[in-house]
Amino acid sequence: MRSQKIIFFLSIILTLIAFWNFKIMLHLKGLIVLFHEICHASAAILTGGIVERIFIHGNETGETVISGRMQSSFLFVVSAGYIGSSLLGGILLNRGFHKKQAKQILGFIGVFLILFTHFYSANHDFTYNTGIRFGIIFVILSLVSKEISSLTLIFLGTGVSLYSVYDLVDFTNQIQHTDAGILANWILGKKERIFGLNLKELGICIAVIWSSISLFILGTLVKKTFTESDPFARMSRLKRQFAEAKVEPDVAQWFLSRGLDLNGKPLDKDWATQLKKEGMKEHE
């Protein structure tokens, strides 16, 4: 099961890389850049800022226009783009493979995209069309089946994760125009150097820190995704636990009715229901 997950994950990566520069990928790239900008905007909203507009362009760039007193939270807001995208990609990938509540998660993402795009983008521009269309698609897919929702989350999570790593290459070219350059310029203020570093050197240092954090987050979540125990194997162990347990059926039923295994650990609701049907039969 684990090897199948890894092979499937790698096949998506190779497919995305192979078709990355094709015109058909334009809208997917736009969606991923939109997620990046939404991370900036969400961080601003959480820290009391006002989001005026979100823009994404057809050249894999975007911008978030924010107003309000942001001095104390500027570091957090600027950092949220790359680091937030890495966190989001890893979580979507993990939830997709886990399958639990995949329909609800995909549906929530769809509704969130629709609302966020409606309120923070200009009507009928590239940003608006990308967010609304993908939001509607995600909502529709979430109503189809858990399997379709899981596959969509895996594909989307892989795309966001891959792009968050690929986007780090931007730091090697024209760094003054990247988020790292913007933060470096903010830190420097009117000074030409700080800690002996000029704008470009400070920007590179910030980029290295962000890259390290982003790769750590992705690495941790991807590792967790592929090292989680096989749910089918765990179900087999749970069935065996109830079948071999030296307790009365009424006692086992008491645990299951409360969503617990015989060690008192919480069970997935679906598993508890299935164990009531299958595990108890073996126990009788």
HELIX and SHEET records of a PDB file:
HELIX    1   1 ARG A    2  PHE A   19  1                                  18    
HELIX    2   2 LYS A   23  MET A   25  5                                   3    
HELIX    3   3 LEU A   26  LEU A   46  1                                  21    
HELIX    4   4 PHE A   74  HIS A   98  1                                  25    
HELIX    5   5 ALA A  102  TYR A  120  1                                  19    
HELIX    6   6 PHE A  126  SER A  142  1                                  17    
HELIX    7   7 LYS A  146  TYR A  166  1                                  21    
HELIX    8   8 ASP A  167  THR A  172  5                                   6    
HELIX    9   9 ILE A  175  HIS A  177  5                                   3    
HELIX   10  10 ASP A  179  LEU A  188  1                                  10    
HELIX   11  11 LEU A  199  THR A  227  1                                  29    
HELIX   12  12 PRO A  231  GLU A  244  1                                  14    
HELIX   13  13 PRO A  249  SER A  257  1                                   9    
HELIX   14  14 LYS A  269  LYS A  277  1                                   9    
HELIX   15  15 GLY A  279  HIS A  283  1                                   5    
SHEET    1   A 2 ILE A  50  ILE A  56  0                                        
SHEET    2   A 2 GLY A  62  SER A  67 -1                                        
END                                                                             
